[in-house]
Amino acid sequence: MTIADSVFPMDNGASCVPLTPEEENRIVSELIQESELNLKEGQLFYVISNRWFSRWQRYAGPCVGILSTDNQSSDGQHANTIHSEIGDRPGQIDNSDIISNGNNCDGNNFDIHRMLEEGKDYVLVPQKVWERLLEWYKGGPALPRKVISQGVGQKQYSVEVYPLSLKVTDARDNSQSIVQLSKQATIRELYELVCKVKGLEQNKACLWDYFNLNKDSVLEVSDQTLEDANLSMDQDILLEVSLDSDHSSHSGVHSMGNELALVPLEPSRSSMSIAGGPTMSNGHSAGSSFNLYQGSSVSSSLTNMDDKHDAYRGERGGLAGLQNLGNTCFMNSSLQCLVHTPPLVEFFLQDYSEEINMDNPLGMRGELALAFGDLLRKLWSSGRTAIAPRAFKGKLARFAPQFSGYNQHDSQELLAFLLDGLHEDLNRVKQKPYIEMKDTDGRPDEEVAYECWKNHMARNDSLIVDVCQGQYKSTLVCPVCGKISITFDPFMYLSLPLPSTVTRTMTVTIFYSDGSGLPMPYTVNVLKHGCCRDLCQALGIACCLKSDEMLLLAEVYEHKIYRYLDNALESLTSIKDDEHIVAYRLKSGARKTKIEVMHRWMDKMKGGERKLFGTPLVTYLVENPQYGADIEESVHKLLAPLRKAYSSTKSHDDDEKENGFISAGSDEQSNISNTQSEPRNPTIGSREQEGTSSGESSFQLVLTNERCLSCEPFDRASFIKPSQHIRVFLDWTDKEHELYDASYLRDLPEVHKTGFTVKKTKQEAISLFSCMEAFLTEEPLGPDDMWYCPRCKEHRQATKKLDLWKLPEILVFHLKRFSYSRYLKNKLDTFVNFPIHDLDLTKYVKSKDGQSYKYNLYAISNHYGGLGGGHYTAYAKLIDENKWYHFDDSHVTPADEAEIKSSAAYVLFYQRVRS
């Protein structure tokens, strides 16, 4: 169905003029921008299958503001911000691939398959966008979802794609019902919904938090949200029904058959017990408690503090697992590493109430530290009984909404948030002073480092600073004026890259932009942390580049130029192994009109649809002073090396005249002059020298916009003016394939072939020290991380060098296993050989503060599997027992020291060896 066949009805029943793809795209983009400016709680968004939406974007063009990947690509990972082809107008909206078979209990909203990923499986569009798309395309079903606000202080808005699903068990007959409502709904609304489903009067119903099929607590009718009540996805709720119509309070009820009996309520959860007291067998203290602050929802188990080391002894201390609440293994892994950090254990098993800072605007009113301390105490007093960290997860969702819900997250990102949050909640500084930083002015490093640390401590003083924060020296050098800037900054962990080797092998195909030779791939070795200038130099030597020539690097994606790597200082780390990099061999000097030549073929199986293939060619146009640049002449020079030996009775020129295949587009269409130039018949190649009259060319020039969606004829006698960037499309037919060898344009090699056909006999291994050296290597800042040079008064791409200056008692290493490019995410399973005992970092530390620089390993956060999924576990050592244990959610098992080293190691925790 073509656009011309589509007529959209107006509200009054009359027909309206069909919209072009550009008009649809413009309307949708404007509505998205309007929605973003007016985002508020309760606003409706609609879920649309990305399978359908990516088809629409191939037809109408990409929309800014909507996360979407093109599932039609070979690996499903590529962003649809680049389209290799123009798609047909899609059919009706079809959400069938993302919805479950059944509806939820209210019969209106459809369930969406669990664990779908935004941008890959579905997209979210504002209500007005949905209404327009539905008007144009029909279909469905409609999947409305509301915007909710989360977090304390600075609210964060998000669309609640998956409402909270609760399983309600009726105590009368053990029947089960499922109810769904927002996590921001109140317990009062939960009662209303359950009573509606069950046909009950609200004053006769009592709901229990029935987590793990145990009566945890009565859910009092109140305006407390379900999220704050720590109700989690798919958990159980127990419904008990009273036969006493006067029963209107739910202050403690117990089912006895079909009747209810009152039972004593649990102590109020508003009290926080931290002081000592004898510990009972269930882990709760018999000592008195005090109200730490009004409204606290954190309760704490008490441990006998007469001997704080008792908790370490025997089976009871530190061997409890953490239940998985639904993809919370990332959280459990980080928590087990932290709750087995000796200084934290010692601190939180004592009375730490005076350390809580409830007034810090950067903190969480002390609630995160209290929730963590409560969880740590439970884990160290519950024997081997696994703990459900529901209260802690509730606090986490409240203060860090990015970790709410039940999707998999990064354990290191959570760790970073926890360390920073604990620091602010325990910050001993109540009023942070304003401190103006001084310039180094050539002063000794020791003096500047001491001054910086003193200023840092004046605003930041906590247990976390005491044991987890170090200091590194950062040196920036301006590449223009040579200005040197030195700062000494604190750190909480070190993120180390994983260099497989010092050098890197890269394969790049070089194309001649003057048509003087065939394209040729070259493989060179460069420094792994080098820059594009190093790659160009290596390639120049390999291809015997002349003194008046230069190389222009470019990345090719889906047969288009995705980007030019024209910044000589751009790091080679920005080029991934699976990317296609080419170099165009050009004459040095002033650049004028750049032309990109792309190749298309007609897919007869799809009704003549044109598709891109091969590698684009790039050149600068040959210009005539009188007429401007002749596109045809420049293109044919590029194609000359691809000419085959041809033995037909027709001359090559006759074939070219009959089967010319050029159409053109421009990035600056509005600047192209459509004024008729002086009439002439242009020649192509060297026809006149061959004695063949060129005659009237059959080539057709077509101007397009950047996405190649709209076309308008371009007069044959017009010529492109200088200082433009234009694109030319060559439409290949069988005739052209007879004339030219297109194989040189295909099979573009990747930067580095990973060799899937060759089975590795031994796993690649690198040392932790090589990771450290890569971290400390000087490198240029990225284009998006420019430094403002105070001498030049401009932003510069300075070089940066890090050195370790001061190391903390607890040293955390984050191994950067996850890498991200524009359209591909990857995980490195490289085995890192790290010391378990006596990690000596003496040679890397610049200051000599008398501290020991040797460390012993005591915990590891592991990640198994690929990106976006996989599973997290932890290894932790009970220091007093000198034994290792494996913590896999609820399961805790002994581990041999020999097995803790693996390619799954992700975050390493070390403690200083005291001299």
ZAMARGU-4260 file (C-alpha; in steps of 0.2 Angstrom, whole numbers, plus 5000, padded with zeros to 4 digits):
<rodrens>
0) 5000/5000/5000 | 5007/5017/4995 | 5004/5034/5002 | 4994/5039/4988 | 4982/5024/4992
5) 4979/5031/5010 | 4966/5043/5014 | 4963/5048/5032 | 4945/5052/5038 | 4942/5069/5046
10) 4932/5070/5062 | 4917/5076/5051 | 4917/5061/5040 | 4925/5070/5026 | 4942/5064/5018
15) 4958/5073/5021 | 4974/5074/5011 | 4986/5059/5016 | 5001/5064/5026 | 5018/5062/5019
20) 5031/5052/5030 | 5039/5069/5034 | 5023/5076/5040 | 5019/5061/5051 | 5037/5063/5058
25) 5035/5081/5061 | 5018/5079/5070 | 5025/5065/5081 | 5041/5074/5086 | 5032/5090/5090
30) 5020/5081/5102 | 5034/5072/5110 | 5043/5088/5114 | 5027/5096/5120 | 5025/5081/5132
35) 5042/5082/5138 | 5040/5100/5143 | 5024/5096/5152 | 5028/5080/5161 | 5019/5077/5177
40) 5013/5063/5188 | 4997/5054/5182 | 5001/5058/5164 | 4997/5044/5152 | 5010/5035/5141
45) 5006/5020/5129 | 5017/5005/5127 | 5019/5000/5108 | 5028/4985/5102 | 5045/4990/5095
50) 5043/4978/5081 | 5029/4989/5074 | 5037/5005/5079 | 5054/5002/5071 | 5044/4999/5055
55) 5036/5016/5056 | 5052/5024/5060 | 5060/5016/5044 | 5045/5024/5035 | 5044/5041/5043
60) 5061/5043/5050 | 5068/5042/5068 | 5060/5052/5082 | 5071/5062/5095 | 5066/5058/5112
65) 5060/5040/5110 | 5073/5026/5114 | 5072/5012/5100 | 5083/4999/5092 | 5079/4992/5075
70) 5074/4974/5078 | 5076/4971/5059 | 5095/4972/5060 | 5105/4956/5061 | 5109/4956/5079
75) 5095/4967/5086 | 5107/4978/5094 | 5109/4993/5082 | 5100/5009/5085 | 5088/5015/5072
80) 5095/5032/5072 | 5103/5026/5056 | 5093/5019/5042 | 5100/5009/5028 | 5083/5010/5018
85) 5066/5018/5017 | 5053/5006/5023 | 5035/5004/5016 | 5021/5012/5026 | 5017/5000/5040
90) 5001/4991/5043 | 4990/4992/5058 | 4998/4994/5075 | 5001/4977/5082 | 5006/4974/5100
95) 5002/4955/5100 | 5021/4951/5103 | 5022/4960/5119 | 5006/4956/5128 | 5002/4940/5138
100) 4987/4929/5134 | 4976/4934/5148 | 4970/4951/5154 | 4972/4956/5172 | 4958/4955/5185
105) 4949/4971/5180 | 4947/4965/5162 | 4953/4981/5154 | 4972/4983/5154 | 4982/4969/5146
110) 4997/4961/5154 | 5014/4964/5146 | 5026/4950/5146 | 5039/4951/5160 | 5057/4956/5158
115) 5054/4966/5142 | 5067/4980/5138 | 5062/4997/5134 | 5069/5002/5117 | 5072/4984/5112
120) 5055/4976/5115 | 5044/4991/5117 | 5043/5010/5116 | 5034/5023/5126 | 5024/5036/5118
125) 5014/5051/5125 | 4995/5049/5125 | 4993/5062/5111 | 5006/5053/5100 | 4996/5036/5103
130) 4980/5045/5098 | 4988/5051/5081 | 4996/5034/5077 | 4979/5026/5081 | 4970/5038/5070
135) 4982/5035/5056 | 4985/5016/5057 | 4971/5009/5069 | 4975/4992/5078 | 4981/4990/5095
140) 4977/4984/5109 | 4979/5000/5119 | 4992/4998/5133 | 4990/5014/5144 | 5002/5017/5158
145) 5004/5031/5170 | 5018/5042/5175 | 5023/5040/5194 | 5035/5051/5204 | 5048/5042/5215
150) 5062/5048/5226 | 5064/5060/5241 | 5067/5078/5238 | 5071/5079/5219 | 5057/5069/5212
155) 5061/5057/5197 | 5047/5054/5185 | 5045/5037/5177 | 5032/5027/5167 | 5026/5012/5177
160) 5026/4999/5164 | 5023/4985/5176 | 5010/4989/5189 | 5013/4979/5206 | 5005/4962/5205
165) 4999/4954/5221 | 4993/4937/5224 | 4978/4937/5237 | 4974/4921/5246 | 4957/4920/5254
170) 4959/4912/5271 | 4941/4906/5270 | 4944/4893/5255 | 4962/4896/5251 | 4957/4902/5234
175) 4969/4914/5225 | 4966/4930/5215 | 4978/4942/5207 | 4976/4961/5209 | 4986/4974/5200
180) 4989/4992/5205 | 5002/5005/5205 | 5016/5004/5218 | 5012/5022/5222 | 4994/5017/5227
185) 4989/5017/5245 | 4985/5003/5256 | 4967/5011/5257 | 4966/5008/5238 | 4972/4990/5240
190) 4958/4987/5252 | 4945/4995/5240 | 4951/4984/5225 | 4952/4968/5235 | 4934/4971/5242
195) 4928/4975/5225 | 4935/4959/5218 | 4928/4949/5232 | 4912/4958/5234 | 4915/4962/5252
200) 4911/4977/5264 | 4928/4985/5268 | 4925/4985/5287 | 4924/4966/5286 | 4941/4963/5277
205) 4958/4962/5285 | 4974/4960/5274 | 4990/4953/5280 | 5008/4955/5272 | 5010/4936/5268
210) 5027/4937/5262 | 5034/4919/5260 | 5017/4913/5266 | 5021/4919/5283 | 5010/4932/5292
215) 5022/4946/5293 | 5011/4961/5298 | 4994/4968/5297 | 4992/4980/5283 | 4983/4994/5291
220) 4970/5005/5281 | 4980/5021/5278 | 4988/5032/5265 | 5004/5023/5266 | 5010/5018/5248
225) 5012/5000/5244 | 5030/5003/5240 | 5033/5011/5257 | 5025/4996/5264 | 5038/4985/5256
230) 5026/4975/5246 | 5035/4967/5231 | 5030/4960/5214 | 5021/4944/5214 | 5021/4943/5233
235) 5007/4935/5243 | 4993/4944/5253 | 4982/4935/5265 | 4963/4940/5266 | 4954/4937/5282
240) 4935/4940/5283 | 4927/4945/5299 | 4909/4940/5303 | 4908/4954/5315 | 4900/4969/5306
245) 4906/4981/5319 | 4924/4976/5316 | 4931/4992/5308 | 4949/4992/5315 | 4962/4980/5309
250) 4972/4982/5325 | 4978/4964/5326 | 4968/4949/5319 | 4970/4931/5318 | 4959/4919/5308
255) 4951/4904/5317 | 4941/4895/5304 | 4929/4908/5297 | 4930/4919/5312 | 4943/4932/5318
260) 4951/4934/5335 | 4961/4949/5341 | 4979/4946/5345 | 4992/4958/5352 | 5000/4969/5339
265) 5019/4969/5336 | 5029/4983/5344 | 5028/5000/5335 | 5041/5000/5320 | 5044/5018/5324
270) 5057/5014/5337 | 5075/5011/5333 | 5085/5000/5344 | 5104/5002/5343 | 5110/5001/5361
275) 5116/4984/5368 | 5106/4971/5377 | 5105/4952/5379 | 5101/4944/5362 | 5087/4931/5362
280) 5087/4915/5351 | 5077/4924/5338 | 5090/4937/5336 | 5079/4951/5344 | 5085/4961/5359
285) 5077/4960/5376 | 5084/4976/5381 | 5075/4993/5380 | 5074/5003/5365 | 5073/5022/5361
290) 5065/5032/5348 | 5079/5039/5337 | 5068/5050/5327 | 5049/5052/5324 | 5043/5043/5309
295) 5057/5031/5306 | 5052/5014/5299 | 5068/5005/5302 | 5069/4992/5316 | 5085/4984/5322
300) 5090/4968/5329 | 5101/4969/5343 | 5117/4960/5346 | 5126/4958/5363 | 5139/4972/5363
305) 5148/4966/5379 | 5160/4957/5367 | 5158/4964/5350 | 5168/4950/5343 | 5155/4937/5348
310) 5146/4940/5332 | 5161/4933/5322 | 5162/4917/5331 | 5153/4901/5327 | 5140/4897/5314
315) 5129/4912/5319 | 5140/4926/5312 | 5140/4931/5294 | 5134/4915/5286 | 5116/4921/5282
320) 5110/4922/5264 | 5099/4935/5256 | 5083/4930/5247 | 5081/4936/5229 | 5066/4947/5228
325) 5066/4946/5209 | 5082/4950/5199 | 5090/4957/5215 | 5105/4946/5214 | 5115/4962/5209
330) 5110/4970/5226 | 5113/4954/5236 | 5131/4953/5229 | 5136/4970/5233 | 5128/4969/5251
335) 5137/4953/5255 | 5153/4961/5251 | 5149/4976/5261 | 5142/4967/5276 | 5159/4957/5277
340) 5170/4972/5277 | 5177/4971/5294 | 5177/4990/5298 | 5159/4991/5293 | 5154/4976/5303
345) 5163/4983/5319 | 5155/5000/5317 | 5137/4994/5314 | 5137/4981/5327 | 5140/4995/5340
350) 5129/5009/5345 | 5131/5021/5330 | 5116/5032/5334 | 5127/5047/5337 | 5135/5046/5320
355) 5118/5047/5311 | 5116/5064/5301 | 5098/5067/5298 | 5100/5085/5292 | 5112/5083/5278
360) 5104/5089/5262 | 5115/5078/5252 | 5110/5063/5262 | 5095/5052/5265 | 5090/5059/5282
365) 5100/5044/5290 | 5087/5032/5284 | 5099/5023/5272 | 5112/5020/5285 | 5099/5014/5297
370) 5092/5002/5285 | 5109/4996/5281 | 5114/4994/5299 | 5098/4985/5303 | 5101/4973/5288
375) 5119/4970/5294 | 5114/4966/5311 | 5101/4953/5305 | 5114/4945/5294 | 5126/4943/5308
380) 5113/4937/5321 | 5102/4925/5311 | 5113/4910/5310 | 5111/4902/5293 | 5093/4908/5290
385) 5092/4918/5274 | 5085/4936/5276 | 5073/4945/5264 | 5080/4962/5262 | 5063/4970/5258
390) 5065/4985/5270 | 5082/4989/5263 | 5076/4988/5245 | 5061/4999/5249 | 5073/5012/5256
395) 5084/5010/5241 | 5069/5013/5229 | 5064/5028/5239 | 5081/5037/5238 | 5088/5029/5222
400) 5073/5026/5210 | 5085/5020/5196 | 5086/5004/5206 | 5067/5002/5209 | 5057/4989/5200
405) 5063/4971/5197 | 5075/4973/5182 | 5093/4968/5183 | 5106/4981/5187 | 5125/4984/5189
410) 5132/4978/5206 | 5146/4991/5205 | 5134/5005/5201 | 5124/5000/5217 | 5140/4999/5227
415) 5145/5017/5221 | 5128/5023/5227 | 5128/5014/5244 | 5146/5020/5248 | 5141/5038/5244
420) 5124/5037/5253 | 5132/5029/5268 | 5145/5043/5269 | 5132/5057/5268 | 5121/5049/5281
425) 5136/5047/5293 | 5144/5063/5289 | 5150/5071/5305 | 5150/5088/5297 | 5134/5096/5300
430) 5137/5113/5291 | 5149/5112/5276 | 5160/5127/5274 | 5163/5136/5258 | 5181/5133/5252
435) 5189/5141/5237 | 5202/5131/5229 | 5219/5138/5226 | 5230/5136/5211 | 5246/5125/5213
440) 5257/5139/5208 | 5272/5127/5207 | 5271/5123/5225 | 5277/5105/5231 | 5265/5091/5228
445) 5266/5087/5247 | 5259/5104/5251 | 5246/5104/5238 | 5240/5087/5242 | 5239/5090/5261
450) 5229/5106/5258 | 5217/5097/5246 | 5214/5083/5258 | 5212/5095/5273 | 5199/5105/5263
455) 5190/5088/5258 | 5189/5083/5276 | 5182/5100/5281 | 5166/5095/5272 | 5167/5076/5272
460) 5171/5067/5288 | 5163/5050/5290 | 5167/5031/5293 | 5167/5029/5274 | 5180/5043/5272
465) 5190/5035/5286 | 5192/5018/5279 | 5186/5019/5260 | 5193/5035/5253 | 5210/5038/5245
470) 5217/5052/5235 | 5225/5053/5218 | 5235/5066/5208 | 5227/5072/5192 | 5238/5081/5179
475) 5231/5090/5164 | 5242/5098/5151 | 5235/5110/5137 | 5240/5104/5120 | 5241/5122/5114
480) 5249/5132/5127 | 5257/5119/5138 | 5248/5125/5153 | 5249/5112/5167 | 5235/5110/5180
485) 5238/5098/5195 | 5224/5093/5207 | 5222/5080/5221 | 5205/5072/5221 | 5197/5059/5233
490) 5192/5042/5226 | 5181/5028/5234 | 5185/5015/5221 | 5197/5013/5206 | 5189/5008/5189
495) 5202/4998/5180 | 5202/4995/5161 | 5206/4977/5155 | 5219/4979/5142 | 5222/4962/5134
500) 5239/4968/5127 | 5249/4984/5126 | 5247/4985/5107 | 5232/4982/5097 | 5230/4974/5079
505) 5218/4984/5068 | 5213/4981/5050 | 5208/4995/5039 | 5203/4996/5021 | 5211/5010/5011
510) 5201/5018/4996 | 5209/5029/4983 | 5199/5045/4982 | 5206/5049/4965 | 5202/5032/4957
515) 5221/5028/4954 | 5220/5011/4963 | 5209/4997/4970 | 5204/4997/4988 | 5216/4987/4999
520) 5215/4981/5017 | 5230/4984/5028 | 5233/4977/5046 | 5244/4987/5057 | 5249/4986/5076
525) 5246/5002/5086 | 5246/5006/5105 | 5230/5000/5113 | 5228/5017/5121 | 5234/5027/5107
530) 5225/5040/5096 | 5218/5041/5078 | 5234/5050/5073 | 5244/5035/5078 | 5233/5024/5067
535) 5235/5036/5052 | 5254/5036/5054 | 5254/5017/5054 | 5243/5015/5039 | 5253/5028/5030
540) 5268/5018/5032 | 5260/5002/5027 | 5252/5009/5011 | 5267/5020/5006 | 5257/5037/5008
545) 5265/5051/4998 | 5271/5067/5006 | 5257/5077/4998 | 5243/5064/5003 | 5233/5062/5019
550) 5221/5049/5026 | 5203/5052/5031 | 5197/5039/5043 | 5178/5035/5044 | 5167/5022/5052
555) 5155/5013/5040 | 5139/5006/5047 | 5125/4999/5037 | 5133/5004/5021 | 5134/5023/5026
560) 5147/5034/5033 | 5142/5034/5051 | 5156/5047/5057 | 5172/5054/5052 | 5187/5051/5064
565) 5195/5068/5059 | 5200/5072/5077 | 5219/5067/5077 | 5218/5065/5096 | 5203/5055/5098
570) 5207/5039/5108 | 5207/5022/5099 | 5197/5015/5113 | 5182/5023/5105 | 5184/5011/5090
575) 5177/4994/5095 | 5184/4978/5087 | 5168/4974/5078 | 5167/4991/5069 | 5171/4994/5051
580) 5184/5007/5049 | 5190/5013/5032 | 5203/5026/5026 | 5201/5037/5011 | 5217/5042/5003
585) 5216/5061/4998 | 5227/5075/4992 | 5233/5086/5006 | 5228/5104/5006 | 5212/5115/5006
590) 5196/5105/5006 | 5180/5111/4996 | 5166/5100/4990 | 5165/5083/4998 | 5155/5069/4990
595) 5150/5053/4997 | 5145/5039/4984 | 5134/5025/4990 | 5128/5010/4981 | 5110/5003/4979
600) 5103/4988/4971 | 5085/4984/4966 | 5077/4970/4976 | 5065/4962/4964 | 5058/4950/4977
605) 5052/4965/4987 | 5044/4974/4972 | 5059/4984/4966 | 5064/4991/4983 | 5081/4999/4983
610) 5094/4993/4996 | 5111/4999/5000 | 5126/4988/4998 | 5145/4989/4999 | 5156/5003/5005
615) 5154/5021/5001 | 5167/5030/4991 | 5173/5048/4996 | 5181/5061/4986 | 5182/5080/4983
620) 5175/5086/4967 | 5185/5092/4953 | 5179/5109/4950 | 5177/5120/4934 | 5180/5138/4937
625) 5166/5143/4926 | 5153/5129/4929 | 5157/5122/4946 | 5160/5104/4951 | 5155/5090/4938
630) 5148/5076/4949 | 5148/5063/4935 | 5166/5066/4930 | 5171/5064/4949 | 5161/5048/4951
635) 5167/5040/4936 | 5185/5043/4941 | 5181/5034/4957 | 5174/5019/4948 | 5188/5018/4935
640) 5198/5005/4945 | 5183/4993/4946 | 5180/4992/4927 | 5181/4974/4920 | 5189/4969/4904
645) 5173/4969/4892 | 5172/4960/4876 | 5155/4965/4870 | 5152/4972/4853 | 5145/4988/4861
650) 5158/5000/4868 | 5159/5003/4886 | 5154/5021/4883 | 5138/5016/4874 | 5134/5005/4889
655) 5137/5019/4901 | 5126/5030/4891 | 5112/5018/4891 | 5114/5012/4909 | 5119/5027/4919
660) 5115/5025/4937 | 5118/5041/4947 | 5106/5050/4959 | 5112/5063/4971 | 5108/5070/4988
665) 5115/5084/4999 | 5117/5088/5017 | 5114/5106/5013 | 5100/5105/5001 | 5094/5123/5004
670) 5111/5129/4998 | 5111/5120/4982 | 5108/5132/4967 | 5095/5126/4955 | 5099/5140/4943
675) 5103/5135/4925 | 5121/5136/4921 | 5127/5139/4903 | 5121/5124/4893 | 5134/5111/4888
680) 5135/5092/4886 | 5147/5086/4900 | 5159/5072/4896 | 5162/5057/4906 | 5179/5050/4910
685) 5190/5051/4894 | 5177/5048/4881 | 5183/5062/4870 | 5200/5055/4869 | 5193/5038/4864
690) 5184/5047/4850 | 5167/5043/4856 | 5154/5057/4857 | 5146/5057/4874 | 5130/5064/4867
695) 5116/5067/4879 | 5119/5058/4896 | 5105/5047/4903 | 5111/5050/4921 | 5098/5058/4932
700) 5102/5069/4947 | 5090/5068/4962 | 5091/5079/4977 | 5086/5072/4994 | 5086/5077/5012
705) 5097/5070/5025 | 5087/5054/5028 | 5084/5052/5009 | 5065/5052/5012 | 5059/5066/4999
710) 5066/5068/4982 | 5064/5082/4969 | 5072/5082/4951 | 5088/5091/4948 | 5090/5099/4932
715) 5103/5090/4921 | 5112/5105/4916 | 5115/5112/4934 | 5131/5110/4943 | 5135/5109/4961
720) 5143/5124/4969 | 5158/5123/4981 | 5159/5121/5000 | 5145/5108/5001 | 5144/5090/5007
725) 5133/5080/4995 | 5129/5062/4993 | 5127/5052/4977 | 5118/5036/4975 | 5123/5023/4962
730) 5109/5012/4957 | 5116/4996/4951 | 5108/4984/4939 | 5114/4968/4930 | 5122/4979/4917
735) 5132/4988/4929 | 5138/4972/4937 | 5144/4967/4920 | 5154/4983/4918 | 5161/4984/4935
740) 5167/4972/4949 | 5157/4976/4964 | 5166/4963/4975 | 5179/4976/4979 | 5166/4986/4988
745) 5159/4971/4998 | 5166/4961/5012 | 5173/4975/5022 | 5184/4968/5036 | 5181/4972/5054
750) 5194/4981/5064 | 5199/4965/5072 | 5192/4948/5068 | 5189/4939/5084 | 5192/4922/5076
755) 5176/4912/5080 | 5182/4899/5068 | 5198/4896/5078 | 5195/4887/5095 | 5205/4895/5109
760) 5216/4883/5117 | 5220/4894/5132 | 5210/4907/5141 | 5218/4924/5139 | 5224/4931/5155
765) 5230/4948/5161 | 5237/4953/5178 | 5229/4966/5190 | 5245/4976/5188 | 5243/4978/5169
770) 5226/4984/5173 | 5233/4997/5185 | 5246/5002/5173 | 5233/5005/5159 | 5223/5015/5172
775) 5238/5026/5176 | 5243/5029/5157 | 5243/5046/5150 | 5229/5049/5138 | 5219/5063/5129
780) 5202/5068/5135 | 5187/5063/5125 | 5179/5076/5113 | 5164/5077/5126 | 5176/5080/5140
785) 5185/5095/5135 | 5195/5105/5148 | 5194/5124/5150 | 5212/5130/5149 | 5213/5146/5160
790) 5228/5152/5150 | 5220/5150/5132 | 5203/5154/5139 | 5196/5140/5128 | 5191/5122/5130
795) 5205/5111/5125 | 5207/5092/5123 | 5220/5091/5136 | 5230/5075/5140 | 5227/5068/5157
800) 5238/5058/5169 | 5233/5050/5185 | 5244/5045/5199 | 5240/5037/5216 | 5244/5048/5231
805) 5235/5041/5246 | 5227/5024/5248 | 5213/5019/5260 | 5212/5005/5272 | 5198/4997/5261
810) 5203/4997/5243 | 5190/4993/5230 | 5194/4988/5212 | 5181/4989/5199 | 5186/4979/5183
815) 5178/4987/5168 | 5171/4972/5160 | 5156/4981/5152 | 5159/4991/5136 | 5147/5002/5127
820) 5147/5009/5109 | 5134/5018/5099 | 5124/5003/5095 | 5133/4988/5103 | 5135/4983/5121
825) 5148/4970/5126 | 5155/4961/5141 | 5173/4956/5142 | 5176/4939/5150 | 5195/4941/5151
830) 5203/4932/5166 | 5211/4944/5177 | 5225/4936/5188 | 5224/4946/5205 | 5233/4942/5221
835) 5224/4935/5235 | 5238/4939/5248 | 5250/4953/5249 | 5245/4964/5234 | 5259/4976/5234
840) 5256/4993/5227 | 5271/5002/5234 | 5278/5007/5217 | 5262/5015/5211 | 5260/5027/5226
845) 5269/5044/5224 | 5268/5050/5242 | 5277/5042/5257 | 5265/5044/5271 | 5272/5029/5281
850) 5257/5018/5278 | 5258/5000/5272 | 5254/4998/5253 | 5251/4979/5255 | 5233/4972/5254
855) 5224/4956/5256 | 5208/4951/5247 | 5193/4948/5257 | 5178/4949/5246 | 5173/4948/5227
860) 5157/4953/5218 | 5155/4941/5203 | 5145/4942/5187 | 5141/4927/5176 | 5134/4928/5159
865) 5131/4942/5146 | 5126/4960/5147 | 5108/4964/5151 | 5106/4948/5161 | 5117/4935/5169
870) 5119/4932/5187 | 5128/4940/5202 | 5136/4931/5217 | 5149/4935/5230 | 5164/4927/5238
875) 5168/4933/5256 | 5180/4929/5269 | 5176/4927/5287 | 5192/4935/5294 | 5192/4927/5311
880) 5189/4910/5304 | 5201/4913/5289 | 5188/4904/5278 | 5180/4908/5261 | 5161/4906/5258
885) 5151/4908/5242 | 5135/4918/5243 | 5123/4915/5230 | 5107/4924/5235 | 5099/4912/5249
890) 5113/4899/5247 | 5129/4900/5257 | 5142/4886/5254 | 5160/4885/5259 | 5173/4889/5246
895) 5191/4884/5243 | 5203/4899/5241 | 5209/4891/5224 | 5191/4893/5217 | 5188/4911/5220
900) 5199/4917/5205 | 5188/4916/5189 | 5184/4927/5174 | 5168/4931/5183 | 5177/4942/5196
905) 5170/4960/5194 | 5173/4970/5210 | 5187/4966/5221 | 5188/4971/5239 | 5205/4972/5248
910) 5210/4977/5266 | 5227/4984/5271 | 5239/4973/5279 | 5245/4982/5295 | 5263/4983/5297
</rodrens>
